[in-house]
Amino acid sequence: MERKDKLTREDLRSIGVGETKTFYLTDAAAIMSAAVNAAQTGAIDGCKFKCSRDYVENTITVTKLPNDDEREA
């Protein structure tokens, strides 16, 4: 499993609505940064991301949630 130094906006945008991906990062600081990046990217793109952090394994699991318009359809 390759560990990444950071989670990019491209990584987040590659996640489909309702899809979950786990990213293996190098340390706790990278996990905290990834969670902030997910919130910012969601605000820019008009979607939301749910993040689950594991500081023991240095992973972050991200789910792209449907926006309000997609939930109502």
C-alpha positions as CSV (number, residue, x, y, z in Angstrom):
1,M,0.0,0.0,0.0
2,E,1.5,3.3,-1.1
3,R,1.3,6.1,1.4
4,K,0.7,9.6,0.2
5,D,2.1,12.8,1.6
6,K,-1.2,14.6,1.0
7,L,-4.7,14.2,-0.3
8,T,-5.3,16.4,-3.4
9,R,-8.5,17.9,-4.7
10,E,-8.2,15.7,-7.8
11,D,-8.2,12.7,-5.4
12,L,-11.4,13.9,-3.9
13,R,-13.1,14.8,-7.2
14,S,-12.4,11.3,-8.4
15,I,-14.8,9.9,-5.8
16,G,-18.2,9.2,-7.2
17,V,-21.4,10.2,-5.4
18,G,-22.1,7.6,-2.7
19,E,-18.7,6.1,-3.2
20,T,-16.2,5.6,-0.4
21,K,-12.4,5.5,-0.7
22,T,-9.7,5.0,1.9
23,F,-6.4,6.9,1.5
24,Y,-3.2,5.9,3.3
25,L,-1.3,9.0,4.4
26,T,2.1,9.5,6.0
27,D,1.2,11.0,9.4
28,A,-1.5,12.6,11.6
29,A,-0.8,16.1,10.1
30,A,-1.6,14.8,6.6
31,I,-4.9,13.4,7.9
32,M,-5.9,16.6,9.5
33,S,-5.0,18.5,6.3
34,A,-6.9,16.0,4.2
35,A,-10.1,16.6,6.3
36,V,-9.8,20.4,5.9
37,N,-9.2,19.9,2.1
38,A,-12.3,17.8,1.9
39,A,-14.4,20.4,3.5
40,Q,-13.0,23.2,1.3
41,T,-13.3,21.1,-1.9
42,G,-16.9,20.3,-1.0
43,A,-17.7,24.0,-0.5
44,I,-16.1,24.9,-3.9
45,D,-17.8,22.0,-5.8
46,G,-21.2,22.2,-4.1
47,C,-21.0,18.8,-2.5
48,K,-20.2,17.3,0.9
49,F,-17.6,14.7,2.0
50,K,-17.8,12.6,5.1
51,C,-14.4,11.8,6.6
52,S,-13.5,9.0,9.0
53,R,-10.0,9.3,10.4
54,D,-7.7,6.6,11.8
55,Y,-4.7,8.0,13.5
56,V,-3.3,4.6,14.4
57,E,-3.2,3.3,10.8
58,N,-2.7,6.9,9.3
59,T,-5.7,6.5,7.0
60,I,-8.7,8.7,6.1
61,T,-11.8,7.2,4.6
62,V,-13.8,9.6,2.5
63,T,-17.4,9.3,1.3
64,K,-18.9,11.7,-1.2
65,L,-22.4,12.5,-0.1
66,P,-25.2,13.5,-2.6
67,N,-26.0,17.2,-2.5
68,D,-29.5,18.3,-1.6
69,D,-30.7,18.3,-5.3
70,E,-29.6,14.7,-5.8
71,R,-31.3,13.5,-2.6
72,E,-34.7,15.0,-3.7
73,A,-34.6,13.4,-7.2
